[in-house]
Amino acid sequence: MNIMHNPKTIHPPVGDIYSHGAEVPPNARVLWVAGEVGLTPAGDVVKGFEAQTRTAWENIAEVLKSAGMGYSDLVKKDTYIVGLEYYGEYVELEREILGGAKPASKAIVVPSLVLPGLLIEIEVVAAKS
């Protein structure tokens, strides 16, 4: 089981959607998931920030599932958002979607992503004993 670290000697995680550190036990399997975006299986960009966020997390869930893992196995998450105006919505969606999983993370506002119309990209690392 992964152990999340949030020392009382530093500030609490902003938005309460992540942990400051994640410890992976010895001999755990580790899965690095590529940056996932709001693309359908046909490669079409879904419309809107909420739909793209949900689709990116659904894509991540499928990759995790293929390795016998789930959101509770996440230890690291990097999120790239096109536009600071989406950050509040991102926090609420992530809280709902992850259901209490709080991996170590960072969120970065960027001017654009690789495909026109993309608004969010999420890259994760998961580990399971």
C-alpha positions in Angstrom: 0.0 0.0 0.0 1.3 3.5 -0.9 1.7 6.0 1.9 0.8 9.6 1.4 2.8 12.2 3.4 1.4 15.6 4.5 3.6 16.9 7.4 1.9 19.2 9.8 5.0 21.4 9.7 4.2 22.7 6.2 1.1 24.2 4.7 -1.8 21.8 3.9 -2.3 20.7 0.3 -4.1 23.6 -1.6 -7.6 22.6 -2.5 -7.2 19.3 -0.5 -6.8 17.3 -3.8 -3.2 16.1 -3.5 -0.5 15.0 -1.0 2.9 16.6 -0.6 4.6 13.2 -0.9 3.9 9.7 -1.9 5.9 6.7 -0.6 6.0 3.5 -2.7 6.7 0.3 -0.8 9.6 -2.0 -1.8 8.9 -4.4 -4.6 5.9 -2.5 -5.9 5.0 -2.5 -9.6 5.2 1.0 -11.0 3.2 2.3 -14.0 4.0 5.5 -15.8 1.0 6.7 -17.8 1.6 9.1 -20.7 -0.2 12.5 -20.7 -3.8 11.7 -21.4 -6.1 14.3 -23.0 -9.8 14.6 -24.0 -9.6 12.5 -27.1 -12.2 9.8 -28.1 -11.1 6.4 -29.2 -11.5 7.7 -32.8 -9.0 10.5 -32.0 -11.6 13.3 -31.9 -11.2 16.2 -29.4 -14.2 16.3 -27.2 -15.8 19.8 -26.7 -15.5 21.7 -23.4 -13.3 21.7 -20.4 -15.4 19.4 -18.2 -15.9 16.8 -21.0 -12.2 16.8 -21.8 -11.3 16.4 -18.1 -13.7 13.5 -17.7 -12.4 11.9 -20.9 -8.8 12.3 -19.9 -9.5 10.6 -16.5 -11.5 7.8 -18.2 -8.5 7.2 -20.5 -6.2 7.1 -17.5 -8.6 4.7 -15.7 -8.5 2.3 -18.7 -4.6 2.3 -18.7 -4.6 1.7 -14.9 -7.2 -1.1 -15.3 -5.0 -2.7 -18.0 -2.3 -3.0 -15.2 -4.7 -4.2 -12.5 -4.7 -0.7 -10.8 -7.1 2.1 -10.1 -7.1 5.7 -8.9 -6.3 4.6 -5.3 -2.9 3.4 -6.6 -1.9 6.9 -8.0 1.3 8.3 -6.4 2.1 11.3 -8.8 0.0 13.5 -11.0 1.0 16.3 -13.3 -1.8 18.4 -14.9 -1.4 21.0 -17.6 -4.4 23.4 -18.1 -4.8 25.9 -20.9 -6.1 28.9 -19.0 -6.2 29.8 -15.3 -9.9 30.3 -15.5 -10.4 26.5 -15.6 -8.5 25.8 -12.4 -11.5 26.0 -10.0 -13.5 23.7 -12.2 -10.6 21.4 -12.4 -10.3 21.1 -8.6 -14.0 20.3 -8.2 -14.0 17.7 -11.1 -10.8 16.0 -9.8 -12.3 15.8 -6.2 -15.4 14.1 -7.7 -13.6 11.8 -10.1 -10.7 10.6 -7.9 -13.0 9.8 -4.9 -10.5 10.6 -2.2 -7.2 9.6 -4.0 -4.7 12.3 -3.3 -1.4 11.6 -5.1 1.5 14.0 -5.0 0.8 16.5 -7.8 1.4 19.7 -9.6 -0.9 21.8 -11.9 0.6 24.1 -14.5 -1.2 26.7 -16.6 0.2 26.6 -20.2 -0.6 28.7 -23.3 -1.5 25.6 -25.4 -1.2 21.9 -25.8 -0.1 19.8 -28.8 -3.5 19.6 -30.6 -5.7 22.6 -31.4 -8.7 22.7 -29.0 -7.2 20.7 -26.2 -7.7 22.3 -22.8 -6.2 19.8 -20.3 -3.5 17.0 -20.2 -3.0 14.8 -17.2 0.0 12.5 -16.7 0.2 10.1 -13.8 2.3 7.5 -12.0 0.8 4.6 -10.1 2.3 1.9 -7.9 0.9 -1.3 -6.5 2.4 -4.0 -4.3 
